[in-house]
């Protein structure tokens, strides 16, 4: 050292530790999370959290601590967990990293007491905030050596007294359910005697696994039913070492109502987290790779949501078409002279014979013409095979329904023909309805108007089949059929 050089001591004001901890953990429930995760790192199979008006107790049956363990426990910024990586008994991925959680706890209470036992060693350490602050430059804490039977077995109990913040048991359960590894084997957490379990989500599940240069990104997305959609807790839980760091929307901000139907979790243990474990260090190659993988996953999720919505629309449309066809079939029974499908027996209130009136999803067969009087029949030994009327489906998801009327019947095909396409048209005995037409889109939003609109289009095309050269007469026939189809209403 040069003669003109001197050494200046580096000191830290004690009050700053508590202030920093208070700023890092803005919610008191986060402090409980830290204590439970410490128990997980200590190989505890069970943790019991007891919340009372004047104290909070977190007790575990883990490995406990000896003198060196207690010294390490109160060491700020220790690298022990980061170097070791896994626990000694269950080889759990260690969660804690920075060692500031117990100082942050003092922002919610006046006294922090640790009682621990490891085999034949047991001790109690009292961290009284006021007494510790009065000790000036002395950073030591009073430790009392206890009899080993102070606890029934190995483990650690942390007790917070002189509380300055309140702890809502329901809120604690909710937070612990997503922020501690409650799904890990040989580990369970109880709050006031009730075991904490993960919430159950019902819906369409999309498991995924994506590789990156830094590790695997995997998880499961759940698309909730529309009736279960909620704006509470929006986003996907992003977990590191089974602990939720934060929720991310991954571009769902622009999805509108669909964003409220998406829940799930993604695991990426290689991500770097901030000191308070409330976010990620985003300016890293690891996070960029993670974001790229999730962008691919969310594209698939958006596609699935579209398919699920289309299936629901098809179910609704299929029911409307089926009912409309059945109503029209009954109307044609009362007016057989209006049918373009051959002879229809008059209804006497009984069900039609054979397939008469049966609605199905199969394509119809083209009828053979009846033999007129005076014309020779073809030999019965060589009957002609009936041809099917081909339904021209533009999309795989087209809705097709058929009703057998008279000698033949009618098929209705609901498909996409574009908003500028015709509202409806027919080819042979197949009626096509354009689900993209603005009027159809508007009327399909309500069940009663949807049914009436489909029936209107079907009777229109059926009447034109009967009177292709006389639209006026076709219109009159349509009016008759439509009136009778809905006469009961």
Beta strands, then each sheet from edge to edge (+ up, - down):
strand 1: 46-51
strand 2: 55-60
strand 3: 109-118
strand 4: 121-128
strand 5: 142-145
strand 6: 155-163
strand 7: 188-191
strand 8: 194-195
strand 9: 203-212
strand 10: 215-224
strand 11: 236-240
strand 12: 243-248
strand 13: 262-267
strand 14: 359-360
strand 15: 399-405
strand 16: 408-415
strand 17: 424-427
strand 18: 430-434
sheet 1: 5+ 4- 3+ 6- 2+ 1- 7- 8+
sheet 2: 9+ 10- 13+ 11+ 12-
sheet 3: 14+ 15- 16+ 18+ 17-
end
